């Protein structure tokens, strides 16, 4: 297990290093000049823009800019935003908690709904529960998020009337912040539940047809014991991978949901940086989302030996 963990740590660090190079290079290749916002279309002043470029270090060779930026990142300094007032670290600090809370809440809801639904569909194969789960999953995955969001907002206004805006003003009130995030988390969670249910159903059906399950059935194991003690644990490895990937994707991939519910998260920050070609914002946001991916994948890798002891044998 020690070698297994060390190998995962080294591979994660290598991935982050390559990601930093890719992000830094791609940001400078895409069209757009971050200093364009400071230019006066009626009376452009090239000397002023050149001075600002020197001040921001954009006149240096790319390799120099990269190592200066990387050194700052290692120290927790992502630089200063070009088109938005303030340090990038401060901007991220105000938005990352929202995105993480939203992602975790949605993943909990999706997992709590998706795995039981997938088990129900697999154990009732080609019957009404299976058809219902597959049909509902298809509808949820095919419906655009803004449509589901609009419907939930309408239903909420007529029933529960949960608060939908005001997360920024609820920083000192966890209960209110939870209320603001509850509806968008549920919206993302039911779509995630559809994905998890389909994967759980498929992997569990495959596992139920394997030899060790047939042997347990021949020895007199009850249907519930077959599923809970034998089949489900073996079927959870690919499901765990999907849950980890989806959780990481939610940290910066909820731009539409943030727009529908007026949430200032990482997705909207990244969109702001792209619109204005703000290099420091784009670099920091994409790299941070990549770090979340790597950390979650590392955590998932550590869960594999706990779920399936056979992984420990192969890791030796």
Protein Blocks (a to p, Z undefined) as FASTA:
>chain_A
ZZmmmmmmmmmmmmmmmmmmmmmmmmmmpgcdfklmmpcfklccfklmmmmmmmnopmpc
fklmmmmmmmmmmnopabjafklgcjfklmmmmmmmmmmmmmmmmmmmmmmmmmmmmmmm
mmmghilklmmmmmmmmmmmmpcfklmmmmmmmmmmmmnopafbhklmmmmmmklmmmmm
mmmmmmmmmmmmmmmmmmmmmmmmmmmmpmklmmmmmnopafklmmmmmmmmmmmmmmmm
mmmmmmmmmmmmmmmmmmmnopacfklmmmmmmmnopaklmmmmmmmmmmmmmmmmmmmm
mmmmmmmmmlmmmmZZ
